[in-house]
Amino acid sequence: MRWYWGTLLALALVVAVPIGGLWLWGRPRANITMPTAATSPAEVVRTYARAMNARDFSACKHMGVGDAGDPAADWSTLQGPQMLDLKIERVGRVMSGRQAAKQQDDRDLKGWDQVVEVQTSETLKNFDGTSDPEPGHAFSFELVRHDTSQPWRIYAAGEG
């Protein structure tokens, strides 16, 4: 009977130690302060990159609209994505949602009062730990908000 408890304890350690280590590794490295209404669109993008790099994936999700800020990573992701060498290349002019919807052929933008595009260059380190084949590629973020009393939120992001 004693061997049974010893085997059970050994099995529990074999399972618990790696899971505990993974949980410790996957925790946020820092808690990122969320942007406020006074935060500029460029600074929202920088804050998003800091949150991504610090593994504060919860902050990333809260900075987005719907799934836009979701890095699709959590505590169990060994190699979370990272945004390296981020440079703000250009911040577009703030448009109404109607103007942006017409310009970008996206009806869903009509529901927002303010829309702005932030163009960046960055190197994305992927989930498998490898960097993009071409460092410093163009990436843009579309930010939205209803009025100046609310912080900018990421509506969409993508290459180009």
BAFI-3210 file (N, C-alpha, C; in Angstrom, 3 decimals, decimal comma, padded with zeros to 6 digits):
// residues 160
n [1|2|3|4|5|6|7|8|9|10|11|12|13|14|15|16|17|18|19|20|21|22|23|24|25|26|27|28|29|30|31|32|33|34|35|36|37|38|39|40|41|42|43|44|45|46|47|48|49|50|51|52|53|54|55|56|57|58|59|60|61|62|63|64|65|66|67|68|69|70|71|72|73|74|75|76|77|78|79|80|81|82|83|84|85|86|87|88|89|90|91|92|93|94|95|96|97|98|99|100|101|102|103|104|105|106|107|108|109|110|111|112|113|114|115|116|117|118|119|120|121|122|123|124|125|126|127|128|129|130|131|132|133|134|135|136|137|138|139|140|141|142|143|144|145|146|147|148|149|150|151|152|153|154|155|156|157|158|159|160]
n.u [000,822|002,021|003,726|001,866|000,905|003,290|003,809|001,573|002,073|004,464|003,540|001,733|003,546|005,002|003,095|002,149|004,397|005,479|003,158|002,770|005,181|004,853|002,643|003,797|005,747|004,083|002,700|001,826|004,508|004,505|002,072|000,201|-000,715|-003,865|-004,801|-006,009|-008,663|-007,244|-004,976|-002,919|-003,518|-001,159|000,265|-001,453|-001,088|001,622|001,395|-000,125|001,754|003,701|002,195|001,773|004,431|005,028|003,525|000,982|-001,716|-004,369|-004,678|-004,157|-006,396|-008,410|-007,853|-008,799|-011,510|-014,043|-012,626|-010,321|-008,074|-007,136|-004,525|-004,600|-003,379|-002,365|-001,756|-000,688|000,750|003,765|005,612|004,709|003,386|005,479|006,086|008,550|010,991|009,225|008,039|006,435|005,144|003,307|000,504|-002,747|-005,327|-008,016|-011,118|-014,672|-016,872|-018,568|-017,206|-014,858|-015,963|-016,931|-014,567|-013,017|-014,624|-016,147|-018,790|-019,298|-017,844|-019,363|-020,739|-019,078|-017,828|-015,346|-012,468|-009,230|-006,153|-003,149|-000,004|002,651|006,032|007,454|008,831|007,656|007,674|006,978|004,642|006,107|008,580|010,239|011,367|009,844|010,443|011,160|012,354|010,977|008,625|005,707|002,879|-000,416|-002,725|-006,095|-007,918|-010,635|-013,282|-016,072|-016,434|-014,584|-014,376|-013,781|-011,322|-009,112|-009,598|-008,492|-009,606|-009,074|-006,276|-003,411|-001,243|000,431]
n.v [-001,196|001,147|001,683|002,373|004,928|006,327|006,122|007,479|010,048|010,664|010,690|012,834|014,925|014,877|015,813|018,220|019,940|020,693|022,016|024,014|025,417|026,280|027,950|029,913|030,921|031,930|034,050|037,576|039,851|042,392|044,714|046,480|049,853|050,989|052,868|056,268|058,673|060,894|059,891|059,684|058,425|057,236|056,655|054,801|052,614|052,122|051,423|049,114|047,473|047,345|045,966|043,532|042,613|042,337|040,241|040,775|039,910|040,222|042,990|043,674|042,562|044,149|046,599|046,440|046,300|044,032|041,192|042,418|043,307|040,991|038,858|036,167|034,527|033,095|032,276|029,752|029,805|029,273|030,666|033,646|036,152|038,896|042,372|043,920|046,537|048,685|051,374|054,422|055,411|057,070|059,015|059,129|061,508|062,334|060,967|061,021|058,306|057,749|058,899|057,331|054,787|054,963|055,528|053,249|051,191|049,795|049,102|048,849|050,770|053,030|053,250|054,480|057,525|058,707|057,939|056,731|056,107|054,435|054,118|051,873|050,580|047,477|044,568|041,424|038,959|035,684|033,102|030,735|031,554|032,538|035,296|037,699|037,178|039,465|042,076|045,014|045,481|046,952|047,802|048,381|050,085|050,478|052,743|053,500|055,469|056,686|059,280|062,166|061,706|059,123|056,464|055,739|052,823|049,710|048,834|047,402|045,647|045,133|043,960|046,321]
n.w [000,000|000,634|-001,517|-003,394|-002,599|-002,791|-005,547|-006,495|-005,442|-006,787|-009,427|-009,264|-008,781|-011,163|-012,921|-011,716|-011,301|-013,929|-014,944|-013,028|-013,375|-016,020|-015,673|-013,999|-015,786|-017,766|-016,662|-016,550|-017,138|-016,335|-015,160|-017,240|-017,511|-018,418|-021,327|-021,248|-021,863|-022,647|-023,817|-026,646|-030,031|-031,108|-028,787|-027,631|-029,322|-028,806|-026,107|-026,336|-027,625|-025,578|-023,653|-024,992|-025,195|-022,513|-021,796|-020,874|-021,643|-021,084|-020,819|-023,478|-024,747|-023,609|-024,737|-027,249|-029,659|-029,639|-031,014|-031,810|-030,267|-029,228|-028,652|-029,004|-027,143|-024,009|-020,517|-020,919|-023,234|-024,505|-026,203|-026,573|-028,803|-029,817|-030,204|-031,764|-032,061|-032,641|-034,511|-034,886|-037,799|-039,091|-038,200|-039,043|-040,073|-037,891|-038,518|-039,131|-038,343|-040,477|-042,686|-042,659|-043,031|-045,613|-047,031|-046,501|-047,130|-045,160|-043,447|-040,715|-039,416|-039,370|-037,002|-035,209|-033,824|-034,088|-035,934|-036,536|-038,234|-037,496|-038,649|-038,642|-038,313|-037,686|-036,072|-035,860|-033,469|-033,598|-032,428|-032,373|-031,656|-033,597|-035,553|-037,816|-041,311|-042,693|-041,130|-039,591|-041,066|-042,638|-040,717|-039,714|-037,559|-036,767|-035,013|-032,826|-031,361|-029,438|-028,441|-027,198|-024,505|-024,059|-024,149|-026,935|-028,894|-030,244|-033,327|-035,604|-037,002|-039,021|-041,713|-043,748]
ca.u [000,000|002,908|004,193|000,750|000,922|004,528|003,595|000,590|002,758|005,402|002,731|001,222|004,665|005,329|002,072|002,004|005,581|005,501|002,024|003,086|006,238|004,252|001,824|004,711|006,342|003,069|002,118|002,304|005,771|004,159|000,682|000,231|-001,784|-004,715|-004,866|-007,149|-009,204|-006,221|-003,870|-002,934|-003,583|000,176|000,622|-002,267|-000,392|002,831|000,950|-000,509|003,006|004,287|001,379|002,080|005,778|005,030|002,593|-000,256|-002,666|-005,652|-004,664|-004,276|-007,802|-009,227|-007,580|-009,411|-012,953|-014,286|-011,407|-009,225|-006,881|-006,837|-003,346|-004,814|-002,371|-002,709|-000,678|-000,105|001,472|005,192|006,173|003,693|003,880|006,105|006,257|009,876|011,425|008,049|008,210|005,224|005,515|002,363|-000,827|-003,661|-006,228|-009,202|-012,294|-015,917|-017,106|-019,175|-016,130|-013,980|-016,714|-016,970|-013,205|-012,459|-015,660|-016,431|-020,013|-019,288|-017,211|-020,378|-021,184|-018,091|-017,768|-013,979|-011,656|-007,899|-005,224|-001,764|000,871|003,891|006,917|007,768|009,218|006,809|008,240|005,804|004,405|007,141|009,828|011,004|010,986|009,433|011,572|011,585|012,177|010,555|007,606|004,608|001,737|-001,248|-003,769|-007,241|-008,433|-011,965|-013,917|-017,342|-016,230|-013,303|-014,359|-013,414|-010,002|-009,058|-009,523|-008,068|-010,720|-008,492|-004,819|-002,955|-000,089|000,187]
ca.v [000,000|002,297|001,942|003,012|006,350|006,872|006,241|008,538|011,304|010,893|011,056|014,188|015,849|014,898|016,626|019,536|020,791|021,368|022,933|025,167|026,171|026,929|029,051|030,979|031,489|032,597|035,220|038,861|040,343|043,702|045,100|047,683|050,803|051,177|054,240|057,103|059,485|061,863|059,194|059,834|057,155|056,637|056,102|053,592|051,539|051,805|050,730|047,772|046,732|047,061|044,915|042,287|042,182|041,999|039,122|041,220|039,666|040,770|044,406|043,710|042,304|045,290|047,748|046,210|046,197|042,647|040,370|043,167|043,387|039,673|038,254|034,721|033,915|033,118|031,828|028,485|030,016|029,395|031,760|034,619|037,086|040,131|043,417|044,459|047,669|049,433|052,791|055,045|056,047|058,133|058,997|059,787|062,486|061,760|061,062|060,500|056,924|057,736|059,137|056,158|053,667|055,168|055,447|051,906|050,230|049,001|049,670|048,821|051,985|054,086|053,322|055,190|058,956|059,080|056,841|057,181|055,031|054,614|053,259|051,571|049,528|046,636|043,186|040,572|037,668|034,828|032,142|029,689|032,156|033,077|036,643|037,832|037,104|040,814|042,973|046,375|045,571|047,889|047,265|049,526|049,911|051,374|053,010|054,111|055,828|057,382|060,709|062,475|061,295|057,704|056,176|055,085|051,362|049,115|048,261|046,433|045,751|044,222|044,373|047,333]
ca.w [000,000|000,697|-002,868|-004,089|-002,258|-003,353|-006,991|-006,676|-005,178|-007,895|-010,588|-009,021|-008,976|-012,594|-013,571|-011,092|-011,450|-015,238|-015,075|-012,186|-014,041|-017,184|-015,160|-013,576|-016,983|-018,568|-015,996|-017,072|-016,584|-015,773|-015,367|-018,054|-017,233|-019,580|-021,844|-020,841|-022,956|-023,060|-024,468|-028,109|-030,754|-031,210|-027,477|-027,441|-030,049|-028,025|-024,891|-026,774|-027,852|-024,259|-023,032|-025,699|-024,827|-021,084|-021,663|-020,238|-022,713|-020,653|-021,204|-024,937|-025,083|-023,191|-025,600|-028,548|-029,832|-030,045|-031,027|-032,434|-029,436|-028,680|-029,281|-029,070|-026,281|-022,590|-019,643|-021,357|-024,479|-024,195|-026,985|-026,949|-029,810|-029,342|-031,212|-031,537|-032,890|-033,085|-034,856|-035,415|-039,065|-039,425|-037,593|-039,976|-039,482|-037,283|-039,387|-038,575|-038,740|-041,818|-043,661|-042,674|-043,601|-047,062|-047,556|-046,359|-047,497|-043,961|-042,875|-039,249|-038,908|-039,254|-035,616|-034,395|-034,109|-034,438|-036,453|-036,953|-038,579|-037,060|-039,443|-037,924|-038,804|-036,537|-036,305|-035,024|-033,069|-033,638|-031,355|-032,317|-031,222|-034,712|-035,980|-039,210|-042,236|-043,054|-039,989|-039,870|-042,108|-042,383|-039,994|-039,347|-036,553|-036,886|-033,677|-032,829|-030,103|-029,652|-028,205|-026,565|-023,094|-024,032|-024,734|-028,240|-028,842|-031,505|-034,069|-036,537|-037,199|-040,066|-042,494|-044,772]
c.u [000,864|003,436|003,123|000,759|002,178|004,401|002,624|001,221|003,720|004,656|002,181|002,326|005,037|004,334|002,084|003,193|005,634|004,349|002,261|004,165|005,718|003,400|002,713|005,346|005,333|002,429|002,614|003,590|005,575|002,673|000,683|-000,980|-002,560|-004,713|-006,122|-007,640|-008,179|-005,050|-003,997|-003,036|-002,221|000,581|-000,219|-001,590|000,881|002,470|000,550|000,738|003,682|003,522|001,672|003,429|005,886|004,093|001,333|-001,362|-004,066|-005,753|-004,816|-005,734|-008,674|-008,991|-008,238|-010,921|-013,209|-013,012|-010,181|-007,958|-006,414|-005,628|-003,459|-003,742|-002,860|-001,535|000,010|000,686|002,946|005,823|005,038|004,250|004,496|006,242|007,564|010,151|010,248|008,394|006,877|005,643|004,605|001,066|-001,727|-004,524|-007,446|-010,386|-013,532|-016,060|-017,699|-018,122|-015,251|-014,674|-016,735|-015,582|-012,680|-013,447|-015,939|-017,612|-020,000|-018,635|-018,219|-020,825|-020,239|-018,050|-016,385|-013,187|-010,313|-007,026|-003,820|-000,917|002,198|004,812|007,350|008,280|008,406|007,527|007,044|005,717|005,487|008,511|010,662|010,487|010,518|010,645|012,053|011,323|011,730|009,498|006,454|003,433|000,892|-002,333|-004,867|-007,842|-009,757|-012,344|-015,190|-017,219|-014,949|-013,262|-013,951|-012,010|-010,144|-008,958|-009,181|-009,263|-010,219|-006,986|-004,419|-001,776|-000,506|-000,130]
c.v [001,258|002,684|002,661|004,522|007,025|007,089|007,372|009,924|011,648|011,332|012,479|015,219|015,980|015,774|018,055|020,461|021,449|022,364|024,184|026,037|026,925|028,117|030,215|031,678|032,354|033,807|036,503|039,288|041,709|043,919|046,459|048,561|051,069|052,638|054,964|057,875|060,473|061,222|059,300|058,465|056,459|055,996|054,866|052,406|051,141|051,028|049,299|046,904|046,393|045,935|043,556|041,745|041,777|040,835|039,509|041,144|040,157|042,245|044,538|043,542|043,500|046,528|047,602|046,227|044,784|041,838|041,129|043,223|042,052|039,056|036,741|033,972|033,995|032,560|030,561|028,610|030,247|030,575|032,675|035,552|038,317|041,086|044,130|045,627|048,468|050,899|053,296|055,823|057,233|057,922|059,791|060,819|061,759|062,021|060,631|059,057|056,813|057,944|057,898|054,962|053,756|054,961|054,016|050,800|049,245|049,635|049,758|050,059|053,122|054,286|054,079|056,657|059,398|057,828|057,422|055,958|055,400|053,610|053,107|050,727|048,768|045,292|042,346|039,262|036,750|033,860|031,084|030,258|032,734|034,464|036,611|037,732|038,484|041,757|044,359|046,485|046,479|047,170|048,463|049,122|050,922|051,514|053,766|054,547|056,606|058,881|060,911|062,129|059,828|057,507|055,578|053,586|050,834|048,402|047,155|046,679|044,770|044,790|045,430|048,684]
c.w [000,000|-000,686|-003,684|-003,845|-002,802|-004,862|-007,294|-006,466|-006,313|-009,153|-010,453|-009,237|-010,451|-013,356|-013,031|-011,338|-012,836|-015,421|-014,237|-012,805|-015,260|-016,747|-014,714|-014,774|-017,736|-017,931|-016,651|-016,374|-015,923|-016,003|-016,040|-017,720|-018,512|-020,025|-021,348|-022,060|-023,484|-023,800|-025,986|-028,784|-030,864|-029,888|-027,145|-028,115|-029,303|-026,756|-025,214|-026,983|-026,522|-023,561|-023,676|-025,248|-023,364|-020,774|-020,876|-021,286|-022,362|-021,028|-022,721|-025,351|-024,741|-024,054|-026,962|-028,493|-030,332|-029,927|-031,514|-031,584|-028,902|-029,377|-029,431|-028,281|-024,837|-021,791|-020,140|-022,660|-024,173|-024,909|-027,409|-027,998|-029,156|-030,513|-030,905|-032,490|-033,452|-033,336|-035,398|-036,659|-039,383|-038,660|-038,527|-039,278|-038,925|-038,207|-038,616|-039,044|-040,130|-042,901|-043,790|-043,311|-045,118|-047,671|-047,542|-046,698|-046,354|-043,228|-041,357|-038,638|-038,723|-037,808|-034,693|-034,792|-034,557|-034,830|-036,874|-037,247|-038,112|-037,838|-038,715|-038,790|-037,557|-037,003|-035,339|-034,746|-032,846|-032,467|-031,249|-031,945|-032,339|-035,072|-037,426|-040,117|-042,676|-041,882|-040,444|-040,952|-041,668|-041,734|-039,584|-038,359|-036,835|-035,497|-033,779|-031,423|-030,432|-029,422|-027,413|-025,078|-022,942|-024,603|-026,136|-028,019|-030,226|-032,132|-035,007|-036,616|-038,276|-040,824|-043,502|-044,225]
res [m|r|w|y|w|g|t|l|l|a|l|a|l|v|v|a|v|p|i|g|g|l|w|l|w|g|r|p|r|a|n|i|t|m|p|t|a|a|t|s|p|a|e|v|v|r|t|y|a|r|a|m|n|a|r|d|f|s|a|c|k|h|m|g|v|g|d|a|g|d|p|a|a|d|w|s|t|l|q|g|p|q|m|l|d|l|k|i|e|r|v|g|r|v|m|s|g|r|q|a|a|k|q|q|d|d|r|d|l|k|g|w|d|q|v|v|e|v|q|t|s|e|t|l|k|n|f|d|g|t|s|d|p|e|p|g|h|a|f|s|f|e|l|v|r|h|d|t|s|q|p|w|r|i|y|a|a|g|e|g]
***
